[in-house]
Amino acid sequence: MQISTNQLFDRASSQLSTIQNDLAKSQAKIAAQKQVLNPSDAPDQAAAITRLKSTLSHNQGYYKALESVQAHLDVESSTLSSASDVLVRIKELAIQANNGTQGNASRSAIAAEMKGLRDQLLSLANATDTTGNYIFSGSQVRTPPFATQASGQVGYQGDQTRARIAIGDQREIPLNRPGTTAFVRVVRSDGAGGSTGVGFFQALDDLIAGVKATNGSGTAAMQRGLTEVDALHLGVVLAQAETGTDMKVVEQQTTVLDDTQLVLKKALSTVEDLDMAEAITQMQKQMLSLESAQSTFAKVSQLSLFSYIK
């Protein structure tokens, strides 16, 4: 019987090559600490990894949006809180001025302080957020919401539209509050059985004029102004409460997003990250297998017919 060694060598070489390739892949996976190095190695698993990474990246955009909204709401809340404090002080001064014991000089001093507070309110109403956008202009974020017109009255220049920003899948939150929803108009009797709307700053200006007046009309204006200041203050307080609600929504949505990200990262780790202990054990088995195969091949390669003849 003729003994052929070609098939023996080819088979041994093929086995050695397969073991070496498997060992090289294991070493590469350990170096990268990943289960899949090339999409072709596990197409379904690679697709799952890509999908999870895409979702995680998409959610990062929501995080940025939430940070932007939170910064905006922080400024809005602080501004409305300051406006509320100023209106409380204006009411205190109006009550003081409405006291019959006050003389013209003292009422004039009170009116001067009230005028300064009124100007402070105008500045607050024209506040901007951290990006330089006006808070109370509706969607007209580059236009100062309140401006003094040629008539001397303060007019609203914004609109009633609130920009909306996505903070999650199918979840949006409004921004840029219209100034007239915080610095509200008041309804005033026209003396003929009807009523008319009066702007926020016009109501304050009329109150200040009543404080400065030295005749009987001043008393009536002060008394009317005290009632209107309550309405002005209520508008600011309600806007502040709504801002607080929006801040709570941001907080809750951030928590939801945190939980979602945690679940996604865990799922990604399951399909992408390598179990190092298991991988090292597998590599060690492959190294032993390679050493055994190499040893066996070395012994077999030395065998020939002449060895048996001897």
Long-range contacts (C-beta under 8 A, 24 or more apart in sequence): 3-305, 5-304, 8-300, 9-301, 12-293, 12-296, 12-297, 12-300, 12-301, 13-297, 15-293, 16-290, 16-293, 16-294, 16-297, 19-286, 19-289, 19-290, 19-293, 20-290, 22-286, 23-283, 23-286, 23-287, 23-290, 26-279, 26-282, 26-283, 26-286, 27-283, 29-274, 29-279, 30-274, 30-276, 30-279, 30-280, 30-283, 32-274, 33-273, 33-274, 33-276, 34-272, 34-273, 34-274, 35-271, 35-272, 35-273, 35-274, 36-272, 45-271, 48-271, 49-268, 49-271, 49-272, 52-264, 52-267, 52-268, 52-271, 52-272, 53-268, 55-264, 56-261, 56-264, 56-265, 56-268, 59-257, 59-260, 59-261, 59-264, 62-166, 62-167, 62-168, 62-253, 62-257, 63-254, 63-257, 65-165, 65-166, 65-167, 66-167, 66-250, 66-253, 66-254, 66-257, 68-131, 68-165, 69-165, 69-167, 69-173, 69-175, 69-246, 69-250, 70-247, 70-250, 71-129, 71-130, 72-129, 72-130, 72-131, 72-133, 72-135, 72-175, 73-243, 73-246, 73-247, 73-250, 74-247, 75-127, 75-128, 75-129, 75-130, 75-135, 76-129, 76-135, 76-177, 76-243, 77-240, 77-243, 77-244, 77-247, 79-124, 79-127, 79-135, 80-182, 80-236, 80-239, 80-240, 80-243, 81-240, 82-124, 83-121, 83-124, 83-125, 83-182, 83-183, 83-236, 84-233, 84-236, 84-237, 84-240, 86-117, 86-120, 86-121, 86-124, 87-121, 87-229, 87-232, 87-233, 87-236, 88-233, 89-117, 90-114, 90-117, 90-118, 90-204, 90-207, 90-229, 91-226, 91-229, 91-230, 91-233, 93-117, 93-211, 94-207, 94-211, 94-222, 94-225, 94-226, 94-229, 95-226, 97-211, 97-222, 98-219, 98-222, 98-223, 98-226, 104-214, 107-211, 107-212, 107-218, 108-212, 110-211, 111-208, 111-211, 111-212, 114-204, 114-207, 114-208, 114-211, 115-208, 118-201, 118-204, 118-205, 118-208, 121-183, 121-201, 121-204, 122-146, 122-154, 122-201, 125-179, 125-182, 125-183, 125-200, 133-176, 134-158, 134-176, 135-176, 135-177, 136-176, 136-177, 136-178, 136-179, 136-182, 136-183, 137-176, 137-178, 137-179, 138-162, 138-176, 138-177, 138-178, 138-179, 139-163, 139-176, 141-176, 145-179, 146-179, 146-183, 146-201, 153-199, 153-201, 153-202, 153-205, 154-199, 154-200, 154-201, 154-202, 155-199, 156-180, 156-199, 167-249, 167-250, 167-253, 168-253, 168-256, 168-257, 171-253, 173-246, 173-249, 173-250, 173-253, 174-246, 177-239, 177-242, 177-243, 181-235, 181-239, 182-235, 182-236, 182-239, 183-232, 183-235, 183-236, 184-231, 184-232, 184-234, 184-235, 186-228, 186-231, 186-232, 188-224, 188-228, 198-228, 200-232, 200-235, 203-228, 203-229, 203-232, 204-229, 204-232
